[in-house]
Amino acid sequence: MTARILQICLSLIFVLLGSWCLFFPGMVIEVTFRPELAFATEQARFIMGCFGAQAVLTGTIIWTARFTPTTFLVFGLVGSIPFFVFNFWFLFIEPVLNQWMLLDFIGNLGILITGVWGWQLSKQEQRI
Protein backbone atom coordinates (compact mmCIF):
# COMPACT_ATOMS: atom_id res chain seq x y z
CA MET A 1 0.00 0.00 0.00
CA THR A 2 1.26 3.46 -0.85
CA ALA A 3 0.26 6.87 0.47
CA ARG A 4 -1.05 7.77 -3.01
CA ILE A 5 -3.40 4.76 -3.08
CA LEU A 6 -4.67 5.71 0.40
CA GLN A 7 -5.22 9.25 -0.83
CA ILE A 8 -7.36 7.93 -3.70
CA CYS A 9 -9.32 5.75 -1.24
CA LEU A 10 -9.88 8.83 0.92
CA SER A 11 -11.15 10.77 -2.08
CA LEU A 12 -13.53 7.96 -3.03
CA ILE A 13 -15.24 8.14 0.37
CA PHE A 14 -16.16 11.74 -0.41
CA VAL A 15 -16.98 11.21 -4.08
CA LEU A 16 -19.19 8.16 -3.51
CA LEU A 17 -21.17 9.40 -0.51
CA GLY A 18 -21.29 12.92 -1.95
CA SER A 19 -22.58 11.63 -5.29
CA TRP A 20 -25.35 9.78 -3.48
CA CYS A 21 -26.40 13.05 -1.80
CA LEU A 22 -26.03 15.04 -5.03
CA PHE A 23 -27.90 12.73 -7.39
CA PHE A 24 -30.39 11.10 -4.99
CA PRO A 25 -31.05 13.69 -2.26
CA GLY A 26 -34.61 12.50 -1.64
CA MET A 27 -33.43 8.94 -1.08
CA VAL A 28 -30.74 10.10 1.36
CA ILE A 29 -33.34 12.07 3.33
CA GLU A 30 -35.81 9.19 3.39
CA VAL A 31 -33.17 6.64 4.38
CA THR A 32 -31.21 8.58 6.99
CA PHE A 33 -33.74 10.75 8.83
CA ARG A 34 -36.19 9.48 11.42
CA PRO A 35 -39.55 8.76 9.73
CA GLU A 36 -41.34 11.66 11.39
CA LEU A 37 -38.69 14.07 10.01
CA ALA A 38 -38.00 12.48 6.61
CA PHE A 39 -39.75 15.01 4.40
CA ALA A 40 -37.93 15.36 1.10
CA THR A 41 -39.18 18.87 0.41
CA GLU A 42 -37.69 20.97 -2.38
CA GLN A 43 -35.66 22.85 0.21
CA ALA A 44 -34.41 19.69 1.92
CA ARG A 45 -33.41 18.11 -1.42
CA PHE A 46 -31.69 21.35 -2.43
CA ILE A 47 -29.66 21.50 0.80
CA MET A 48 -28.78 17.79 0.60
CA GLY A 49 -27.70 18.28 -3.03
CA CYS A 50 -25.50 21.23 -2.01
CA PHE A 51 -23.93 19.10 0.71
CA GLY A 52 -23.29 16.35 -1.85
CA ALA A 53 -21.77 18.77 -4.37
CA GLN A 54 -19.35 20.05 -1.72
CA ALA A 55 -18.37 16.48 -0.83
CA VAL A 56 -17.76 15.64 -4.51
CA LEU A 57 -15.63 18.80 -4.83
CA THR A 58 -13.66 17.85 -1.72
CA GLY A 59 -13.13 14.32 -3.04
CA THR A 60 -11.93 15.66 -6.38
CA ILE A 61 -9.48 18.00 -4.68
CA ILE A 62 -8.20 15.16 -2.49
CA TRP A 63 -7.74 13.00 -5.61
CA THR A 64 -5.75 15.64 -7.50
CA ALA A 65 -3.72 17.26 -4.70
CA ARG A 66 -0.31 16.22 -3.43
CA PHE A 67 -0.67 15.29 0.21
CA THR A 68 2.18 15.71 2.67
CA PRO A 69 2.28 13.77 5.95
CA THR A 70 0.77 16.82 7.68
CA THR A 71 -2.04 17.03 5.12
CA PHE A 72 -2.97 13.39 5.76
CA LEU A 73 -2.94 13.85 9.53
CA VAL A 74 -4.87 17.13 9.61
CA PHE A 75 -7.42 15.90 7.08
CA GLY A 76 -7.86 12.63 8.96
CA LEU A 77 -8.48 14.41 12.26
CA VAL A 78 -10.42 17.48 11.12
CA GLY A 79 -12.28 15.52 8.45
CA SER A 80 -13.60 13.00 10.97
CA ILE A 81 -13.71 14.10 14.61
CA PRO A 82 -16.20 17.00 14.18
CA PHE A 83 -18.41 14.67 12.15
CA PHE A 84 -18.28 11.99 14.86
CA VAL A 85 -19.63 14.63 17.25
CA PHE A 86 -22.30 15.67 14.72
CA ASN A 87 -23.41 12.06 14.15
CA PHE A 88 -23.47 11.26 17.86
CA TRP A 89 -25.39 14.41 18.71
CA PHE A 90 -28.08 14.01 16.05
CA LEU A 91 -28.40 10.26 16.51
CA PHE A 92 -28.44 10.03 20.30
CA ILE A 93 -28.83 13.46 21.96
CA GLU A 94 -31.25 15.20 19.57
CA PRO A 95 -32.53 12.24 17.56
CA VAL A 96 -33.02 13.61 14.07
CA LEU A 97 -31.17 10.86 12.24
CA ASN A 98 -31.79 7.13 12.28
CA GLN A 99 -29.51 4.10 12.50
CA TRP A 100 -28.65 4.31 8.79
CA MET A 101 -26.49 7.32 9.64
CA LEU A 102 -24.05 4.77 10.99
CA LEU A 103 -23.00 4.56 7.33
CA ASP A 104 -21.70 8.10 7.73
CA PHE A 105 -19.97 7.04 10.95
CA ILE A 106 -18.24 4.26 8.98
CA GLY A 107 -17.23 6.78 6.32
CA ASN A 108 -15.84 9.10 9.00
CA LEU A 109 -13.98 6.21 10.59
CA GLY A 110 -12.53 5.47 7.15
CA ILE A 111 -11.41 9.11 6.88
CA LEU A 112 -9.72 8.94 10.29
CA ILE A 113 -7.99 5.61 9.61
CA THR A 114 -6.91 6.64 6.11
CA GLY A 115 -5.59 9.97 7.39
CA VAL A 116 -3.50 8.43 10.17
CA TRP A 117 -2.32 5.54 8.00
CA GLY A 118 -1.49 7.94 5.14
CA TRP A 119 0.42 10.14 7.56
CA GLN A 120 2.55 7.18 8.63
CA LEU A 121 3.09 5.90 5.09
CA SER A 122 3.96 9.25 3.61
CA LYS A 123 6.46 9.94 6.42
CA GLN A 124 8.11 6.59 5.59
CA GLU A 125 8.06 7.34 1.86
CA GLN A 126 9.73 10.73 2.44
CA ARG A 127 12.63 8.98 4.21
CA ILE A 128 13.28 6.69 1.26
DSSP file with accessible surface (Angstrom, degrees, kcal/mol):
  #  RESIDUE AA STRUCTURE BP1 BP2  ACC     N-H-->O    O-->H-N    N-H-->O    O-->H-N    TCO  KAPPA ALPHA  PHI   PSI    X-CA   Y-CA   Z-CA
    1    1 A M              0   0  123      0, 0.0     2,-0.3     0, 0.0     3,-0.0   0.000 360.0 360.0 360.0 136.9    0.0    0.0    0.0
    2    2 A T     >  -     0   0   58      1,-0.1     4,-2.1   123,-0.0     5,-0.2  -0.787 360.0-114.6-115.0 162.4    1.3    3.5   -0.8
    3    3 A A  H  > S+     0   0    5     -2,-0.3     4,-2.4     1,-0.2     5,-0.2   0.883 116.8  56.5 -61.7 -35.9    0.3    6.9    0.5
    4    4 A R  H  > S+     0   0  103      2,-0.2     4,-2.1     1,-0.2    -1,-0.2   0.913 105.9  49.1 -64.5 -41.7   -1.0    7.8   -3.0
    5    5 A I  H  > S+     0   0   83      2,-0.2     4,-2.4     1,-0.2    -1,-0.2   0.922 111.4  50.1 -64.4 -41.1   -3.4    4.8   -3.1
    6    6 A L  H  X S+     0   0    4     -4,-2.1     4,-2.7     1,-0.2    -2,-0.2   0.895 107.6  54.3 -63.2 -37.3   -4.7    5.7    0.4
    7    7 A Q  H  X S+     0   0    8     -4,-2.4     4,-2.4     2,-0.2    -1,-0.2   0.918 108.5  48.3 -63.6 -41.1   -5.2    9.3   -0.8
    8    8 A I  H  X S+     0   0   43     -4,-2.1     4,-2.3     2,-0.2    -2,-0.2   0.920 110.6  51.4 -65.0 -41.1   -7.4    7.9   -3.7
    9    9 A C  H  X S+     0   0   54     -4,-2.4     4,-1.5     2,-0.2    -2,-0.2   0.925 109.4  51.0 -61.0 -41.7   -9.3    5.8   -1.2
   10   10 A L  H  X S+     0   0    0     -4,-2.7     4,-1.3     1,-0.2     3,-0.4   0.930 109.7  49.7 -61.3 -43.3   -9.9    8.8    0.9
   11   11 A S  H  X S+     0   0    0     -4,-2.4     4,-2.7     1,-0.2    -1,-0.2   0.888 105.3  57.7 -65.2 -35.6  -11.1   10.8   -2.1
   12   12 A L  H  X S+     0   0   65     -4,-2.3     4,-2.9     1,-0.2     5,-0.4   0.837  98.1  60.2 -66.2 -31.5  -13.5    8.0   -3.0
   13   13 A I  H  X S+     0   0   39     -4,-1.5     4,-1.9    -3,-0.4     5,-0.4   0.951 112.6  39.2 -57.6 -46.7  -15.2    8.1    0.4
   14   14 A F  H  X S+     0   0   36     -4,-1.3     4,-2.2     2,-0.2     5,-0.3   0.920 117.3  48.2 -70.1 -44.3  -16.2   11.7   -0.4
   15   15 A V  H  X S+     0   0   34     -4,-2.7     4,-2.3     3,-0.2    -2,-0.2   0.931 115.5  43.5 -65.6 -43.8  -17.0   11.2   -4.1
   16   16 A L  H  X S+     0   0  116     -4,-2.9     4,-1.9     2,-0.2    -2,-0.2   0.966 120.6  37.8 -69.4 -51.7  -19.2    8.2   -3.5
   17   17 A L  H  X S+     0   0   60     -4,-1.9     4,-1.9    -5,-0.4    -1,-0.2   0.896 118.6  51.1 -67.9 -36.5  -21.2    9.4   -0.5
   18   18 A G  H  X S+     0   0    1     -4,-2.2     4,-2.6    -5,-0.4    -1,-0.2   0.898 107.6  52.6 -65.8 -38.9  -21.3   12.9   -1.9
   19   19 A S  H  X S+     0   0   32     -4,-2.3     4,-3.1    -5,-0.3     5,-0.4   0.891 106.1  54.3 -64.4 -38.3  -22.6   11.6   -5.3
   20   20 A W  H  X S+     0   0   61     -4,-1.9     4,-2.1     1,-0.2     8,-0.3   0.946 112.6  43.1 -59.1 -46.4  -25.4    9.8   -3.5
   21   21 A C  H  < S+     0   0   10     -4,-1.9    -2,-0.2     1,-0.2    -1,-0.2   0.880 117.3  47.4 -66.6 -37.4  -26.4   13.1   -1.8
   22   22 A L  H  < S+     0   0   59     -4,-2.6    -2,-0.2    30,-0.2    -1,-0.2   0.932 123.3  28.9 -70.9 -46.4  -26.0   15.0   -5.0
   23   23 A F  H  < S+     0   0  135     -4,-3.1    -2,-0.2     1,-0.2    -3,-0.2   0.720 133.4  29.3 -92.7 -22.2  -27.9   12.7   -7.4
   24   24 A F     X  +     0   0  114     -4,-2.1     4,-2.1    -5,-0.4     3,-0.2  -0.358  66.6 149.5-132.5  55.0  -30.4   11.1   -5.0
   25   25 A P  H  > S+     0   0   22      0, 0.0     4,-2.3     0, 0.0     5,-0.2   0.872  74.3  53.9 -61.6 -36.8  -31.0   13.7   -2.3
   26   26 A G  H  > S+     0   0   12      1,-0.2     4,-2.7     2,-0.2     5,-0.2   0.904 108.6  49.4 -63.0 -41.0  -34.6   12.5   -1.6
   27   27 A M  H  > S+     0   0   89     -3,-0.2     4,-2.5     2,-0.2     5,-0.2   0.918 109.6  51.5 -64.0 -43.1  -33.4    8.9   -1.1
   28   28 A V  H  X S+     0   0    6     -4,-2.1     4,-2.5    -8,-0.3     5,-0.3   0.932 112.0  47.1 -60.4 -43.9  -30.7   10.1    1.4
   29   29 A I  H  X S+     0   0    5     -4,-2.3     4,-1.9     1,-0.2    -2,-0.2   0.944 114.4  46.2 -63.0 -47.2  -33.3   12.1    3.3
   30   30 A E  H  < S+     0   0  128     -4,-2.7    -1,-0.2     1,-0.2    -2,-0.2   0.856 118.4  42.3 -65.5 -33.6  -35.8    9.2    3.4
   31   31 A V  H  < S+     0   0   46     -4,-2.5    69,-0.3    -5,-0.2    -1,-0.2   0.847 121.8  34.9 -83.1 -34.0  -33.2    6.6    4.4
   32   32 A T  H  < S+     0   0    6     -4,-2.5    66,-2.9    -5,-0.2    69,-0.3   0.671 101.0  75.7-103.0 -18.8  -31.2    8.6    7.0
   33   33 A F  B  < S-A   97   0A  50     -4,-1.9    64,-0.3    -5,-0.3     5,-0.2  -0.671  91.3 -95.6 -94.0 151.6  -33.7   10.8    8.8
   34   34 A R    >>  -     0   0   88     62,-2.6     3,-2.4    -2,-0.3     4,-0.8  -0.322  43.1-110.0 -58.0 145.0  -36.2    9.5   11.4
   35   35 A P  G >4 S+     0   0  106      0, 0.0     3,-0.8     0, 0.0    -1,-0.1   0.845 117.3  55.5 -51.7 -39.2  -39.6    8.8    9.7
   36   36 A E  G 34 S+     0   0  103      1,-0.2    -2,-0.1     3,-0.0     3,-0.0   0.640 117.6  36.3 -71.9 -10.2  -41.3   11.7   11.4
   37   37 A L  G <4 S+     0   0   76     -3,-2.4     2,-1.9    59,-0.2    -1,-0.2   0.372  85.3 106.7-117.8   0.4  -38.7   14.1   10.0
   38   38 A A    <<  +     0   0   22     -4,-0.8     2,-0.7    -3,-0.8    -1,-0.1  -0.416  37.8 146.4 -87.2  65.6  -38.0   12.5    6.6
   39   39 A F        -     0   0  137     -2,-1.9     2,-2.0   -10,-0.1     5,-0.1  -0.889  38.1-155.1-103.3 111.3  -39.8   15.0    4.4
   40   40 A A        +     0   0   21     -2,-0.7   -14,-0.1     4,-0.1    -2,-0.1  -0.436  30.6 168.6 -85.4  66.9  -37.9   15.4    1.1
   41   41 A T     >  -     0   0   70     -2,-2.0     4,-2.8     1,-0.1     5,-0.3  -0.233  52.2-101.4 -69.9 168.7  -39.2   18.9    0.4
   42   42 A E  H  > S+     0   0  145      1,-0.2     4,-2.4     2,-0.2     5,-0.1   0.917 125.6  48.7 -57.1 -43.5  -37.7   21.0   -2.4
   43   43 A Q  H  > S+     0   0  143      2,-0.2     4,-2.7     1,-0.2     5,-0.2   0.926 111.3  48.2 -64.7 -44.8  -35.7   22.9    0.2
   44   44 A A  H  > S+     0   0   27      1,-0.2     4,-2.6     2,-0.2     5,-0.2   0.919 113.5  47.3 -63.8 -42.2  -34.4   19.7    1.9
   45   45 A R  H  X S+     0   0   79     -4,-2.8     4,-2.6     2,-0.2    -1,-0.2   0.902 111.8  51.8 -65.6 -38.4  -33.4   18.1   -1.4
   46   46 A F  H  X S+     0   0  142     -4,-2.4     4,-2.4    -5,-0.3    -2,-0.2   0.949 112.2  44.6 -61.3 -49.2  -31.7   21.4   -2.4
   47   47 A I  H  X S+     0   0   97     -4,-2.7     4,-2.5     1,-0.2    -2,-0.2   0.916 114.0  49.5 -64.1 -42.4  -29.7   21.5    0.8
   48   48 A M  H  X S+     0   0   28     -4,-2.6     4,-2.5    -5,-0.2    -1,-0.2   0.910 110.7  50.9 -63.6 -39.8  -28.8   17.8    0.6
   49   49 A G  H  X S+     0   0   12     -4,-2.6     4,-2.7     2,-0.2    -2,-0.2   0.899 109.4  50.5 -63.4 -40.3  -27.7   18.3   -3.0
   50   50 A C  H  X S+     0   0   52     -4,-2.4     4,-2.3     2,-0.2    -2,-0.2   0.926 109.9  50.3 -62.4 -43.7  -25.5   21.2   -2.0
   51   51 A F  H  X S+     0   0  102     -4,-2.5     4,-2.0     1,-0.2    -2,-0.2   0.928 112.0  48.1 -58.7 -44.9  -23.9   19.1    0.7
   52   52 A G  H  X S+     0   0    0     -4,-2.5     4,-2.6     1,-0.2    -2,-0.2   0.908 108.8  52.8 -63.9 -41.5  -23.3   16.4   -1.9
   53   53 A A  H  X S+     0   0   44     -4,-2.7     4,-2.5     1,-0.2    -1,-0.2   0.909 109.3  49.6 -62.2 -40.1  -21.8   18.8   -4.4
   54   54 A Q  H  X S+     0   0  126     -4,-2.3     4,-2.7     2,-0.2    -1,-0.2   0.901 110.6  50.1 -65.9 -37.5  -19.4   20.1   -1.7
   55   55 A A  H  X S+     0   0   16     -4,-2.0     4,-2.8     2,-0.2    -2,-0.2   0.909 110.4  49.3 -67.2 -40.6  -18.4   16.5   -0.8
   56   56 A V  H  X S+     0   0   33     -4,-2.6     4,-2.5     2,-0.2    -2,-0.2   0.923 111.7  49.6 -64.1 -42.2  -17.8   15.6   -4.5
   57   57 A L  H  X S+     0   0  104     -4,-2.5     4,-2.6     2,-0.2    -2,-0.2   0.945 111.5  48.6 -60.2 -46.2  -15.6   18.8   -4.8
   58   58 A T  H  X S+     0   0   46     -4,-2.7     4,-2.8     1,-0.2    -2,-0.2   0.927 111.4  49.8 -60.6 -44.5  -13.7   17.9   -1.7
   59   59 A G  H  X S+     0   0    0     -4,-2.8     4,-2.4     1,-0.2    -1,-0.2   0.893 110.4  50.3 -61.6 -38.9  -13.1   14.3   -3.0
   60   60 A T  H  X S+     0   0   69     -4,-2.5     4,-2.0     2,-0.2    -1,-0.2   0.914 111.2  48.2 -66.7 -41.0  -11.9   15.7   -6.4
   61   61 A I  H  X S+     0   0   93     -4,-2.6     4,-2.0     1,-0.2    -2,-0.2   0.929 111.1  50.6 -65.0 -42.9   -9.5   18.0   -4.7
   62   62 A I  H  < S+     0   0    3     -4,-2.8    -2,-0.2     1,-0.2    -1,-0.2   0.924 110.4  50.9 -59.3 -43.3   -8.2   15.2   -2.5
   63   63 A W  H  < S+     0   0  105     -4,-2.4    -1,-0.2     1,-0.2    -2,-0.2   0.894 118.5  36.0 -60.5 -40.8   -7.7   13.0   -5.6
   64   64 A T  H  < S+     0   0  101     -4,-2.0    -1,-0.2    -5,-0.1    -2,-0.2   0.614 100.3  89.2 -95.8 -12.5   -5.7   15.6   -7.5
   65   65 A A  S  < S-     0   0   35     -4,-2.0     2,-0.7    -5,-0.2    -3,-0.0  -0.319  76.7-119.0 -81.3 166.6   -3.7   17.3   -4.7
   66   66 A R        -     0   0  235     -2,-0.1     2,-0.3   -59,-0.0     5,-0.1  -0.926  32.3-150.5-106.4 109.7   -0.3   16.2   -3.4
   67   67 A F        -     0   0   31     -2,-0.7   -60,-0.1    -5,-0.1   -64,-0.0  -0.612   7.2-159.3 -84.5 136.8   -0.7   15.3    0.2
   68   68 A T     >  -     0   0   61     -2,-0.3     4,-2.2     1,-0.1     5,-0.2  -0.555  41.1 -96.8 -95.6 172.0    2.2   15.7    2.7
   69   69 A P  H  > S+     0   0   12      0, 0.0     4,-2.3     0, 0.0     5,-0.2   0.922 128.2  51.3 -56.0 -41.0    2.3   13.8    6.0
   70   70 A T  H  > S+     0   0   92      1,-0.2     4,-3.1     2,-0.2     5,-0.3   0.899 106.4  53.7 -64.3 -39.8    0.8   16.8    7.7
   71   71 A T  H  > S+     0   0   50      1,-0.2     4,-2.7     2,-0.2     5,-0.3   0.932 109.6  48.3 -59.8 -47.2   -2.0   17.0    5.1
   72   72 A F  H  X S+     0   0    1     -4,-2.2     4,-2.6     2,-0.2    -1,-0.2   0.938 115.0  44.9 -57.4 -48.6   -3.0   13.4    5.8
   73   73 A L  H  X S+     0   0   48     -4,-2.3     4,-2.4     2,-0.2     5,-0.2   0.948 116.0  44.2 -65.2 -49.2   -2.9   13.9    9.5
   74   74 A V  H  X>S+     0   0   77     -4,-3.1     4,-3.1     1,-0.2     5,-0.5   0.932 116.1  47.5 -63.1 -44.5   -4.9   17.1    9.6
   75   75 A F  H  X5S+     0   0   54     -4,-2.7     4,-2.0    -5,-0.3    -1,-0.2   0.914 111.3  51.5 -64.9 -39.5   -7.4   15.9    7.1
   76   76 A G  H  <5S+     0   0    0     -4,-2.6     5,-0.3    -5,-0.3    -1,-0.2   0.916 119.1  35.8 -62.3 -41.4   -7.9   12.6    9.0
   77   77 A L  H >X5S+     0   0   69     -4,-2.4     4,-2.3    -5,-0.2     3,-1.1   0.960 125.1  37.3 -78.2 -52.2   -8.5   14.4   12.3
   78   78 A V  H 3<5S+     0   0   93     -4,-3.1    -3,-0.2     1,-0.2     5,-0.2   0.817 115.5  55.8 -72.9 -27.7  -10.4   17.5   11.1
   79   79 A G  T 3<<S+     0   0   10     -4,-2.0    -1,-0.2    -5,-0.5    -2,-0.2   0.467 123.4  21.7 -83.4   0.0  -12.3   15.5    8.5
   80   80 A S  T <> S+     0   0    0     -3,-1.1     4,-2.1    -4,-0.1     3,-0.3   0.660 108.7  62.5-130.5 -48.4  -13.6   13.0   11.0
   81   81 A I  H  X S+     0   0   85     -4,-2.3     4,-2.0    -5,-0.3     3,-0.2   0.912 105.6  47.5 -59.2 -47.9  -13.7   14.1   14.6
   82   82 A P  H  > S+     0   0   67      0, 0.0     4,-2.3     0, 0.0    -1,-0.3   0.883 113.3  50.9 -60.4 -32.3  -16.2   17.0   14.2
   83   83 A F  H  > S+     0   0   86     -3,-0.3     4,-2.8     2,-0.2    -2,-0.2   0.810 104.2  56.3 -76.3 -28.6  -18.4   14.7   12.1
   84   84 A F  H  X S+     0   0   42     -4,-2.1     4,-2.7    -3,-0.2     5,-0.2   0.929 110.0  46.9 -61.8 -44.0  -18.3   12.0   14.9
   85   85 A V  H  X S+     0   0   93     -4,-2.0     4,-3.0     2,-0.2    -2,-0.2   0.938 112.5  49.5 -62.4 -46.8  -19.6   14.6   17.2
   86   86 A F  H  X S+     0   0   94     -4,-2.3     4,-2.6     1,-0.2     5,-0.2   0.943 113.4  45.8 -56.7 -51.2  -22.3   15.7   14.7
   87   87 A N  H  X S+     0   0    6     -4,-2.8     4,-1.0     1,-0.2     5,-0.3   0.917 114.6  47.4 -61.1 -44.8  -23.4   12.1   14.1
   88   88 A F  H  X>S+     0   0  111     -4,-2.7     4,-2.9    -5,-0.2     5,-1.0   0.941 113.3  48.7 -61.4 -47.4  -23.5   11.3   17.9
   89   89 A W  I  X>S+     0   0  105     -4,-3.0     5,-3.2     1,-0.2     4,-1.0   0.939 116.7  39.6 -59.5 -50.4  -25.4   14.4   18.7
   90   90 A F  I  <5S+     0   0   57     -4,-2.6     7,-2.6    -5,-0.2     6,-2.4   0.508 120.8  44.7 -86.3   0.1  -28.1   14.0   16.1
   91   91 A L  I  <5S+     0   0   13     -4,-1.0    -2,-0.2    -3,-0.5    -1,-0.2   0.784 132.7  10.9-101.6 -38.4  -28.4   10.3   16.5
   92   92 A F  I  <5S+     0   0  118     -4,-2.9    -3,-0.2    -5,-0.3    -2,-0.2   0.779 131.0  37.2-113.9 -37.3  -28.4   10.0   20.3
   93   93 A I  I  <<S+     0   0   83     -5,-1.0    -3,-0.2    -4,-1.0    -4,-0.1   0.945 135.0  14.6 -85.2 -56.8  -28.8   13.5   22.0
   94   94 A E  S   <S-     0   0   98     -5,-3.2     2,-1.2    -6,-0.1     3,-0.3  -0.830  88.6-145.1-115.7  86.4  -31.2   15.2   19.6
   95   95 A P        +     0   0   59      0, 0.0    -4,-0.2     0, 0.0    -5,-0.1  -0.354  52.8 130.7 -66.8  93.2  -32.5   12.2   17.6
   96   96 A V        +     0   0   39     -6,-2.4   -62,-2.6    -2,-1.2     2,-0.2   0.690  64.1  57.0-103.2 -36.5  -33.0   13.6   14.1
   97   97 A L  B    S-A   33   0A   9     -7,-2.6   -64,-0.3    -3,-0.3     2,-0.2  -0.546  75.1-137.0 -97.2 161.0  -31.2   10.9   12.2
   98   98 A N    >   -     0   0   31    -66,-2.9     3,-2.1    -2,-0.2     4,-0.1  -0.457  40.8 -80.1-108.9-174.0  -31.8    7.1   12.3
   99   99 A Q  G >  S+     0   0  118      1,-0.3     3,-1.9     2,-0.2     4,-0.2   0.704 118.5  74.2 -63.0 -21.0  -29.5    4.1   12.5
  100  100 A W  G >  S+     0   0  153    -69,-0.3     3,-2.2     1,-0.3     4,-0.3   0.739  78.7  75.7 -65.0 -19.3  -28.7    4.3    8.8
  101  101 A M  G X> S+     0   0   26     -3,-2.1     4,-1.6     1,-0.3     3,-0.7   0.621  71.7  83.4 -68.9  -7.0  -26.5    7.3    9.6
  102  102 A L  H <> S+     0   0   70     -3,-1.9     4,-2.5     1,-0.2    -1,-0.3   0.769  78.9  67.4 -64.4 -21.6  -24.1    4.8   11.0
  103  103 A L  H <> S+     0   0   76     -3,-2.2     4,-2.3     2,-0.2    -1,-0.2   0.904 100.1  47.7 -60.1 -41.3  -23.0    4.6    7.3
  104  104 A D  H <> S+     0   0   32     -3,-0.7     4,-2.9    -4,-0.3    -2,-0.2   0.894 108.4  54.6 -66.2 -38.4  -21.7    8.1    7.7
  105  105 A F  H  X S+     0   0   84     -4,-1.6     4,-2.6     2,-0.2    -2,-0.2   0.928 108.4  49.0 -58.9 -43.3  -20.0    7.0   10.9
  106  106 A I  H  X S+     0   0  106     -4,-2.5     4,-2.5     2,-0.2    -2,-0.2   0.917 110.9  50.2 -63.3 -42.2  -18.2    4.3    9.0
  107  107 A G  H  X S+     0   0   10     -4,-2.3     4,-2.1     2,-0.2    -2,-0.2   0.923 111.6  48.1 -61.0 -42.6  -17.2    6.8    6.3
  108  108 A N  H  X S+     0   0    7     -4,-2.9     4,-2.4     2,-0.2    -2,-0.2   0.880 109.9  51.9 -66.9 -36.4  -15.8    9.1    9.0
  109  109 A L  H  X S+     0   0   67     -4,-2.6     4,-2.9     2,-0.2     5,-0.3   0.913 108.4  52.1 -64.0 -40.4  -14.0    6.2   10.6
  110  110 A G  H  X S+     0   0   20     -4,-2.5     4,-2.7     2,-0.2     5,-0.2   0.897 108.5  50.9 -61.0 -39.2  -12.5    5.5    7.1
  111  111 A I  H  X S+     0   0    5     -4,-2.1     4,-2.5     2,-0.2    -2,-0.2   0.937 112.4  46.2 -63.9 -45.0  -11.4    9.1    6.9
  112  112 A L  H  X S+     0   0   42     -4,-2.4     4,-2.5     2,-0.2     5,-0.3   0.955 115.9  44.2 -63.3 -49.2   -9.7    8.9   10.3
  113  113 A I  H  X S+     0   0   91     -4,-2.9     4,-2.9     1,-0.2     5,-0.3   0.934 115.3  48.0 -62.5 -45.8   -8.0    5.6    9.6
  114  114 A T  H  X S+     0   0   13     -4,-2.7     4,-2.9    -5,-0.3     5,-0.2   0.898 111.8  50.9 -63.8 -39.5   -6.9    6.6    6.1
  115  115 A G  H  X S+     0   0    0     -4,-2.5     4,-2.1    -5,-0.2    -2,-0.2   0.942 115.1  40.7 -63.7 -46.5   -5.6   10.0    7.4
  116  116 A V  H  X S+     0   0   48     -4,-2.5     4,-2.2     2,-0.2    -2,-0.2   0.929 118.3  47.0 -69.5 -42.8   -3.5    8.4   10.2
  117  117 A W  H  X S+     0   0  107     -4,-2.9     4,-2.9    -5,-0.3     5,-0.2   0.928 113.1  49.4 -64.2 -43.3   -2.3    5.5    8.0
  118  118 A G  H  X S+     0   0    0     -4,-2.9     4,-2.9    -5,-0.3     5,-0.3   0.879 108.1  54.7 -63.5 -37.1   -1.5    7.9    5.1
  119  119 A W  H  X S+     0   0   68     -4,-2.1     4,-1.8    -5,-0.2    -1,-0.2   0.947 111.8  43.7 -60.2 -46.8    0.4   10.1    7.6
  120  120 A Q  H  X S+     0   0   94     -4,-2.2     4,-2.0     1,-0.2    -2,-0.2   0.935 116.3  46.5 -65.6 -47.0    2.6    7.2    8.6
  121  121 A L  H  X S+     0   0   21     -4,-2.9     4,-2.7     1,-0.2    -2,-0.2   0.911 112.2  48.8 -63.3 -43.8    3.1    5.9    5.1
  122  122 A S  H  X S+     0   0    7     -4,-2.9     4,-1.8     2,-0.2    -1,-0.2   0.848 108.9  53.7 -70.3 -29.9    4.0    9.3    3.6
  123  123 A K  H  X S+     0   0   69     -4,-1.8     4,-1.1    -5,-0.3    -1,-0.2   0.928 112.0  46.0 -64.2 -42.7    6.5    9.9    6.4
  124  124 A Q  H  X S+     0   0  101     -4,-2.0     4,-0.8     1,-0.2     3,-0.4   0.912 111.3  51.7 -64.6 -41.7    8.1    6.6    5.6
  125  125 A E  H  < S+     0   0   80     -4,-2.7     3,-0.3     1,-0.2    -1,-0.2   0.818 105.0  56.3 -67.2 -30.0    8.1    7.3    1.9
  126  126 A Q  H  < S+     0   0  135     -4,-1.8    -1,-0.2     1,-0.2    -2,-0.2   0.812 103.9  54.6 -70.2 -29.0    9.7   10.7    2.4
  127  127 A R  H  <        0   0  181     -4,-1.1    -1,-0.2    -3,-0.4    -2,-0.2   0.723 360.0 360.0 -74.4 -24.3   12.6    9.0    4.2
  128  128 A I     <        0   0  176     -4,-0.8    -3,-0.0    -3,-0.3    -4,-0.0  -0.279 360.0 360.0 -78.2 360.0   13.3    6.7    1.3
